[in-house]
Amino acid sequence: AGIAAQSGDGLVVLRREGKIRQLAEALETTPVSSSCAVGHTRWATHGRPSDDNSHPHRSCDGTVAVVHNGIVENYAALKSQLAGAGHTFASETDTEVIAHLLEERVREGEDLLMALRSITPRLEGSQAIAAISTAEPDTVVATRVGNAGGVVVGRSDLALYVSSDLAALLPHTRSVAFLHDGDFVRITPREAAVVRGDGSSSPRPFQEIEADPAAALKGTYSTFMLKEIHEQPEALTDTIQSLVSLDPLEFRMPDLGAAAEGLPSIRRVVLIGMGSSLNAAMIGRQYFERLAGIPAEADNASEFRHRAPVLGPDTLVVSISQSGETVDVLEAMNVAKEAGALQITICNTEGGQTTRVAEGTVYTRAGLERGVASTKCYVAAVAALNVLALHVGQLQGHLAAEDLRPHIAALVRLPGLVGKVLAERVGVEEAVLELSTATDAFFLGRGLAFPVAMEGALKLKEISYIHAEGYAAGEMKHGPIALIESNFGTVAIAPKHALRTKIISNIEQVQARGGRVIAVITEGDSEITELADQVLPIPDVGPWLEPIVANVPLQLLAYDVATARGFDVDQPRNLAKTVTVE
């Protein structure tokens, strides 16, 4: 992490390897007073983590400082050219070439915004850049080129801001404007002026973002992740109530926009996401097939964009991204757009880039999520997918009103049942003792429980650093079972609606090879309680929402294992909340 600030003596730059608290401690001993500064915290993409490789990066004459999201794909060639012209480099990063390129243009008489406009065509790949220069002491310039994360301008009575993350601005302002791809902005104490690459004015309207100020604080909780786990009943309530009602029976999706007209005629659904969003997509696939009667598939967005998918106007592409800025999802959406597919995005962030690419949006109402490992945004996305599939099933005549009522009634009950699991925590402490000393873990599920297994394994590996893999349980005999031994944990997702009898066979097979098993079960399942080493019981919510409720004890399990092992769950190593580089 680092900061560069304008001062009477030029640019003051302070950088520290490690977490942002190391930078905060350095600023206490070396205070910086300035009205114009840029800063960044970022995992390394080029070069090892070190003070020298931390942002901001400076030009060799010290007059320009740059912070950057994205990857300069041709940085090696640019670095060679710049070195040949006499530039010296202080880091191993790709970002530093941007500072040197800006230095050259400013030296030739261009102002900083013009310099940024001049150099961006030379940068291959997607970029989000902010820069300052001693030549313009009260100015920050920034740009968004491609899909390297958002660039958001904020304004308050005290200051103007620019950030790659809306969440960073919310403690300071709710008035924001989002840059579009190809926009450039000059920010001074008086205004934020947006132009296009050719210099033509391109005003972006400021809008008021609805946000709870308390969402940016931990409150009575020790971590953001624990707070957000316990906010899931509220996140589900707000999301479900914003989309559907039971009495009167109606769907409320005003943000579907132009996409609404095409939904009655779609013949195929493709759901795309990454990480937890991909696991949500896998559940959504079964919702569309089994509830709406439409062929569906779930795709890893980073693979989808490179495999020449066959799409057309009768294909609905549903993208899932809590931030609306996930680079692989955006690139996949561009592929779908070129193919003429209808697009809807599931998003938790108002104004996210996916909402500007898709014809329609289904917003989740989970509120700000600060923990890197997704919890409340994930369950809200799954609930939103359930509602969307029901809505499409109704529009296509596959579901009548009498079919919809039990589904929506289950959605209404869902938040209370999630709250029950959180309040009671039955079996969690015992399961933590079972799993915290394991070297590896399998999570096994069938049907709708298979994506639950994938998500459970992802949470455990993300924050506890125990090697964990999610598998379709039927795959066990085709290789994975060879790894089972006494220090290899297995978590079986075995509630009553998830092909339970077949999962029982998997549990017995693991135990026959010396493995120990934790099972997620429906309350009152005495057979698996006797069979498994530990159980995590959940209430019966029916088959369709069981994946949401079954996920909750797995979140608690991963969280408690990680804290027992002494790790920072809010900022797991090598991970970022929003992935803006490939």
DOPA-790823 format. One line per field, with one value per residue (C-alpha): residue number from 0; x, y, z. Coordinates in steps of 0.25 Angstrom, whole numbers. Example, Ala and Ser with C-alpha at 12.3 -4.5 7.8 and 13.67 -1.06 7.14 Angstrom:
2
vexnu	c(0;1) .
c1	c(49;55) .
c2	c(-18;-4) .
c3	c(31;29) .
//
This chain:
582
vexnu	c(0;1;2;3;4;5;6;7;8;9;10;11;12;13;14;15;16;17;18;19;20;21;22;23;24;25;26;27;28;29;30;31;32;33;34;35;36;37;38;39;40;41;42;43;44;45;46;47;48;49;50;51;52;53;54;55;56;57;58;59;60;61;62;63;64;65;66;67;68;69;70;71;72;73;74;75;76;77;78;79;80;81;82;83;84;85;86;87;88;89;90;91;92;93;94;95;96;97;98;99;100;101;102;103;104;105;106;107;108;109;110;111;112;113;114;115;116;117;118;119;120;121;122;123;124;125;126;127;128;129;130;131;132;133;134;135;136;137;138;139;140;141;142;143;144;145;146;147;148;149;150;151;152;153;154;155;156;157;158;159;160;161;162;163;164;165;166;167;168;169;170;171;172;173;174;175;176;177;178;179;180;181;182;183;184;185;186;187;188;189;190;191;192;193;194;195;196;197;198;199;200;201;202;203;204;205;206;207;208;209;210;211;212;213;214;215;216;217;218;219;220;221;222;223;224;225;226;227;228;229;230;231;232;233;234;235;236;237;238;239;240;241;242;243;244;245;246;247;248;249;250;251;252;253;254;255;256;257;258;259;260;261;262;263;264;265;266;267;268;269;270;271;272;273;274;275;276;277;278;279;280;281;282;283;284;285;286;287;288;289;290;291;292;293;294;295;296;297;298;299;300;301;302;303;304;305;306;307;308;309;310;311;312;313;314;315;316;317;318;319;320;321;322;323;324;325;326;327;328;329;330;331;332;333;334;335;336;337;338;339;340;341;342;343;344;345;346;347;348;349;350;351;352;353;354;355;356;357;358;359;360;361;362;363;364;365;366;367;368;369;370;371;372;373;374;375;376;377;378;379;380;381;382;383;384;385;386;387;388;389;390;391;392;393;394;395;396;397;398;399;400;401;402;403;404;405;406;407;408;409;410;411;412;413;414;415;416;417;418;419;420;421;422;423;424;425;426;427;428;429;430;431;432;433;434;435;436;437;438;439;440;441;442;443;444;445;446;447;448;449;450;451;452;453;454;455;456;457;458;459;460;461;462;463;464;465;466;467;468;469;470;471;472;473;474;475;476;477;478;479;480;481;482;483;484;485;486;487;488;489;490;491;492;493;494;495;496;497;498;499;500;501;502;503;504;505;506;507;508;509;510;511;512;513;514;515;516;517;518;519;520;521;522;523;524;525;526;527;528;529;530;531;532;533;534;535;536;537;538;539;540;541;542;543;544;545;546;547;548;549;550;551;552;553;554;555;556;557;558;559;560;561;562;563;564;565;566;567;568;569;570;571;572;573;574;575;576;577;578;579;580;581) .
c1	c(0;5;1;7;3;6;14;22;35;29;23;24;23;21;20;20;19;8;-6;-11;-8;7;5;-4;7;17;8;8;23;24;11;7;-1;-7;-20;-17;-12;-13;-12;-14;-14;-12;-7;5;3;17;29;29;22;32;32;39;28;16;8;9;20;28;35;50;50;40;30;19;12;2;-7;-13;-22;-20;-9;0;1;12;20;33;34;30;40;51;48;48;61;67;62;70;59;63;53;52;42;39;24;17;11;24;24;11;18;30;21;14;27;31;18;18;32;28;18;5;-4;-6;-20;-15;-3;-12;-20;-8;-1;-14;-14;0;-4;-9;-20;-30;-26;-31;-21;-20;-8;-3;8;16;13;-2;-2;-17;-21;-23;-26;-32;-37;-44;-40;-47;-50;-40;-50;-59;-55;-64;-64;-70;-73;-76;-76;-62;-55;-55;-51;-48;-47;-47;-57;-70;-69;-57;-65;-77;-72;-69;-81;-93;-92;-85;-83;-78;-68;-70;-60;-52;-55;-44;-46;-39;-42;-38;-44;-55;-60;-59;-59;-60;-56;-54;-41;-43;-44;-59;-67;-75;-82;-86;-98;-96;-106;-109;-105;-114;-105;-105;-93;-93;-89;-75;-73;-72;-81;-81;-74;-60;-59;-67;-68;-75;-84;-88;-91;-101;-107;-111;-126;-127;-120;-130;-142;-138;-135;-147;-157;-151;-154;-167;-179;-188;-201;-203;-196;-187;-173;-166;-154;-154;-139;-141;-143;-143;-139;-154;-159;-150;-152;-165;-158;-144;-141;-128;-121;-106;-101;-87;-79;-66;-63;-75;-83;-80;-85;-98;-99;-98;-111;-117;-116;-124;-134;-136;-137;-145;-154;-156;-154;-143;-130;-119;-104;-94;-80;-68;-67;-52;-54;-67;-61;-50;-58;-66;-80;-92;-102;-113;-126;-133;-122;-122;-109;-109;-97;-94;-84;-86;-78;-82;-67;-62;-53;-55;-70;-70;-61;-71;-83;-76;-75;-90;-93;-86;-94;-107;-112;-121;-114;-118;-108;-110;-102;-101;-95;-103;-96;-87;-82;-89;-102;-98;-95;-107;-121;-127;-123;-127;-122;-119;-121;-110;-103;-89;-80;-66;-61;-53;-60;-74;-85;-98;-96;-95;-108;-115;-111;-116;-129;-130;-127;-139;-148;-144;-146;-160;-163;-158;-166;-178;-176;-174;-186;-179;-183;-197;-201;-204;-191;-184;-190;-183;-169;-172;-177;-164;-156;-164;-160;-145;-139;-145;-139;-125;-126;-130;-117;-109;-115;-114;-100;-103;-91;-82;-72;-70;-69;-58;-50;-51;-47;-37;-25;-28;-18;-28;-43;-54;-67;-77;-91;-101;-112;-114;-104;-93;-91;-93;-81;-73;-76;-73;-59;-57;-59;-51;-39;-40;-39;-33;-23;-27;-26;-41;-48;-63;-68;-80;-81;-83;-69;-62;-60;-54;-41;-43;-45;-31;-27;-35;-27;-29;-24;-33;-46;-59;-72;-84;-96;-107;-120;-133;-135;-121;-121;-119;-119;-107;-99;-101;-93;-82;-81;-79;-69;-60;-61;-58;-44;-41;-47;-56;-68;-76;-90;-100;-113;-128;-132;-137;-129;-125;-119;-108;-106;-102;-93;-85;-75;-81;-94;-98;-114;-122;-137;-145;-148;-152;-143;-141;-136;-129;-116;-116;-119;-109;-98;-100;-93;-82;-79;-79;-70;-60;-60;-57;-47;-39;-40;-36;-24;-21;-23;-29;-43;-46;-33;-29;-15;-14;-29;-36;-51;-53;-44;-40;-29;-28) .
c2	c(0;14;29;40;55;68;77;90;82;73;59;52;37;27;12;0;-15;-23;-18;-4;-3;-3;9;16;14;20;32;34;36;43;51;57;70;72;75;66;52;38;24;10;-4;-16;-30;-31;-36;-33;-34;-39;-31;-21;-6;-3;-10;-4;7;19;18;30;35;35;51;50;59;49;38;27;17;6;-6;-15;-21;-14;-26;-20;-14;-22;-15;-1;-3;-6;6;15;9;12;26;28;25;17;8;6;-6;-19;-15;-12;0;8;9;18;28;29;31;42;49;49;55;66;69;72;82;74;76;64;60;62;53;42;43;42;30;21;16;10;2;-12;-18;-12;-1;8;19;31;41;54;63;74;82;83;83;83;73;58;51;38;28;15;7;-6;-15;-13;-9;3;17;25;40;45;59;65;79;76;70;63;48;37;23;9;4;10;5;14;26;23;28;41;43;37;46;39;38;26;27;19;11;22;33;42;52;64;66;80;86;93;82;68;70;57;56;45;41;52;63;64;67;55;59;48;51;50;41;38;24;18;12;10;17;6;-4;1;-2;-15;-11;-21;-32;-35;-36;-31;-46;-50;-38;-41;-55;-51;-40;-51;-52;-37;-38;-49;-41;-28;-36;-45;-34;-25;-35;-43;-43;-54;-46;-40;-51;-42;-40;-27;-25;-11;-12;-23;-11;-15;-30;-32;-32;-44;-53;-60;-65;-69;-84;-86;-79;-78;-74;-68;-64;-66;-72;-71;-65;-78;-86;-78;-80;-95;-94;-85;-94;-105;-94;-90;-105;-111;-99;-92;-104;-97;-103;-96;-97;-91;-86;-81;-67;-67;-80;-76;-64;-72;-84;-77;-80;-82;-71;-64;-55;-67;-69;-62;-59;-57;-51;-51;-41;-35;-23;-22;-20;-34;-34;-48;-46;-33;-39;-51;-41;-34;-47;-50;-35;-37;-50;-43;-51;-45;-41;-40;-37;-41;-30;-24;-11;1;6;-6;-8;-21;-13;-4;-15;-24;-20;-23;-24;-32;-24;-32;-23;-29;-16;-13;-26;-23;-37;-43;-56;-54;-58;-50;-45;-60;-65;-52;-56;-70;-65;-55;-66;-74;-62;-60;-74;-74;-61;-67;-80;-72;-63;-76;-83;-93;-89;-85;-76;-89;-94;-81;-80;-91;-86;-71;-76;-83;-71;-63;-73;-74;-62;-67;-81;-76;-67;-80;-87;-75;-74;-89;-92;-107;-116;-105;-105;-120;-120;-109;-118;-129;-121;-111;-121;-127;-125;-126;-127;-132;-126;-135;-133;-137;-130;-116;-120;-121;-106;-105;-114;-105;-93;-99;-104;-90;-83;-93;-91;-76;-73;-85;-89;-103;-110;-113;-118;-119;-131;-137;-149;-159;-155;-160;-174;-169;-164;-155;-166;-171;-159;-162;-165;-162;-147;-144;-138;-140;-131;-138;-129;-139;-132;-139;-133;-135;-150;-154;-169;-168;-159;-169;-179;-168;-166;-181;-182;-171;-177;-191;-185;-178;-165;-156;-149;-137;-137;-126;-132;-129;-127;-141;-150;-160;-170;-160;-155;-169;-171;-158;-154;-140;-134;-120;-120;-110;-108;-113;-102;-111;-115;-102;-93;-104;-100;-86;-92;-103;-93;-85;-96;-97;-82;-83;-96;-89;-76;-83;-92;-80;-72;-85;-85;-70;-65;-51;-55;-41;-40;-54;-55;-52;-49;-37;-34;-30;-37;-27;-34;-47) .
c3	c(0;-2;-4;-12;-8;-14;-5;-6;-8;-19;-18;-4;-6;5;2;11;8;15;20;20;35;32;24;34;45;35;33;48;49;35;34;21;19;5;-2;-14;-13;-19;-12;-14;-8;-18;-18;-27;-41;-46;-37;-22;-11;-6;-3;-17;-24;-16;-22;-25;-36;-40;-52;-51;-50;-38;-44;-47;-38;-43;-37;-46;-47;-59;-66;-77;-86;-94;-82;-86;-100;-94;-83;-93;-101;-89;-84;-98;-97;-83;-73;-61;-53;-38;-38;-45;-48;-61;-55;-55;-70;-69;-60;-70;-82;-75;-71;-86;-90;-79;-82;-97;-92;-91;-78;-70;-75;-90;-86;-81;-93;-102;-95;-93;-108;-105;-94;-97;-88;-79;-70;-59;-56;-47;-47;-41;-45;-39;-52;-47;-32;-30;-40;-41;-55;-57;-67;-70;-82;-84;-72;-61;-50;-49;-47;-38;-36;-23;-18;-4;2;6;-5;-19;-20;-30;-26;-33;-22;-19;-5;-2;-4;4;17;11;1;-6;-18;-29;-44;-51;-63;-75;-83;-91;-81;-75;-64;-58;-44;-37;-24;-33;-42;-48;-63;-72;-86;-97;-103;-114;-104;-106;-93;-88;-75;-66;-56;-41;-34;-20;-15;-4;6;21;28;38;27;26;41;49;60;71;62;62;47;35;30;43;43;28;31;42;33;23;28;26;12;8;13;6;-7;-7;-4;-14;-25;-22;-12;-8;-5;-16;-24;-33;-38;-36;-46;-51;-54;-65;-75;-89;-85;-80;-94;-99;-87;-92;-105;-99;-102;-95;-83;-80;-67;-65;-53;-45;-31;-22;-34;-42;-31;-31;-46;-44;-35;-44;-56;-49;-45;-60;-64;-53;-50;-63;-72;-81;-85;-77;-74;-65;-70;-64;-70;-73;-81;-87;-94;-101;-106;-117;-111;-120;-116;-122;-120;-113;-103;-89;-83;-68;-62;-47;-41;-27;-31;-46;-49;-50;-62;-68;-66;-74;-85;-86;-86;-98;-105;-103;-107;-121;-123;-121;-108;-98;-85;-70;-59;-45;-37;-23;-27;-33;-45;-47;-61;-63;-61;-73;-82;-80;-85;-71;-56;-44;-32;-20;-7;2;5;5;7;12;15;3;4;-1;9;9;-6;-10;-3;-8;-23;-21;-16;-28;-38;-31;-33;-47;-51;-45;-53;-66;-64;-62;-74;-83;-77;-70;-56;-53;-40;-32;-36;-31;-18;-10;-16;-12;2;4;0;10;21;17;24;37;35;32;45;52;47;51;65;69;62;65;63;58;70;69;54;56;65;54;42;48;48;35;24;13;11;1;0;-6;-12;-22;-30;-24;-13;-22;-24;-9;-7;-17;-9;4;-1;-7;7;14;5;4;18;26;15;17;3;0;-13;-16;-24;-29;-20;-31;-36;-23;-28;-41;-34;-22;-13;-14;-6;7;19;34;33;21;25;17;18;12;8;11;14;11;-3;-8;-13;2;0;-10;-1;10;1;-1;14;17;6;12;26;21;16;30;27;36;32;35;29;27;30;31;46;51;42;52;42;37;51;55;43;42;52;53;48;44;44;37;36;25;15;3;-9;-16;-5;2;-4;3;17;15;12;25;34;24;25;40;39;30;38;52;46;40;53;61;52;54;41;36;30;25;17;12;6;-9;-11;-15;-13;-27;-38;-48;-55;-62) .
//
